[in-house]
Amino acid sequence: MPKRTPRKIIDTRTRNSAKTISGITLSTPASVSDHGLLLGLGDDDHSQYLLASGGRTLTGNLAASAGVTIDGIDISAHAANPDAHHATATAGNSAISVAGQAISLAAAAAGAGLSYAAGVLAVGAGSGLTVNADDVALTTPGALSVATSSSAAGNHTHAITSSSNPGASPSLLASDNGGYLTLVRFVATERIRTPLIDTASGNLSVAPAGTLVVLAAGKGVRSNSYASGFAGNGWQIDIAFADHQADKGLIR
């Protein structure tokens, strides 16, 4: 072989071989042709790669060819057309305004009794109403009387329909200008207090449910023109006379 010809060494070993030198055996490992047999496959030794688990943050831009999808999304088509996967929001009626990505109330949202300014709906106060920061309330009602009229302005009031002589019809009662109240019937369950009972015409009849008109203890009854004595006038019935003389038919 010429001196300038390079030497060629061909390793034809296909399996482990061992040599013993001075009592020490040296082994040559076999070559590996299956990637799965390599050691350390689970080690993260290459930080320039993205991880399938998503555990490494992408720090630069990643271009994708047209038609390439990620989880079913064509990124290029989506960038060029925002409606590619989600339809653009539209106004359902004239009360809503849509401008690009901004959705807001429109002036048409203010119906009867409302006003609109700078995106805010406000309630008009109106007659008899008070509008506060967070509520709408009636004003304090005015005092009512038989002369009250119906009014919605200010302290609202209501007219009252009453009668001093309703006949047999149900009614709110109010005396007339003379202080009179005329009723077909009047029922008191305990007492009536008055210094005088008179009639508009005719006689006065007392008709108890029982058979007697009973005076309270210690009370009597007499005529309006009564005067005591033999020269007196009229009549009187009292407890003492009733005890001794009433059964004799005497009146003094």
PEWO-V985173 format. One line per field, one symbol per residue. ss: DSSP state (h for helix, s for strand, l for the rest). phi: phi as a letter, one per 20 degrees, with the letter a starting at -180 (. if undefined). psi: psi as a letter, one per 30 degrees, with the letter a starting at -180 (. if undefined). A space follows every 50 residues. Layout:
# PEWO-V985173
ss = ???
phi = ???
psi = ???
This chain:
# PEWO-V985173
ss = llllllllllllllllsssssllsssssllllllhhhlllllllllllll llllllllllllllllllssllsshhhhhhlhhhlllllllllllssssl lsssslhhhllllssssllsssslllllsssllllsssllllllllllll slllllsllllssllllllllsslllllllllllllllllllllllllll llllllllllllllllllllssllllslllllsllsslhhhhhhlhhhll ll
phi = .ffeffedddedfdbgcccdclndeddefffdddffefemfefeecfedf effmfdffdcfcecfgnfdclndefffffecgefccfffcffbfeddccm eedbfdfffeefndccblmdeceffmfmdcddfcbccffffffdbfdfdf beflegccfdecbebfmeefafebfefenecdcfbcddecacdaebdccf amedddcffedcddefgmdcbbffefcfofefbmbbccfffffddffeme cd
psi = klefkkkkjkjgkflklkkkkhfkkkkklkkkfkeffklgffkifjffkk kffgfkkkflkjkklkfkljhgkjeeeeefjfgefkkkklkflffkkkjb gkklklfffjakfllkkhgkkkkkelkgkkjaeglklklkklkklfgklk kfkbjklkkkjlkfifbgkklkkklafggkjkkelkkkfelkjkfkkllf lalkkjilfafljkllkglakllfgkkllfgalalkkaeeeeeffeffgk k.
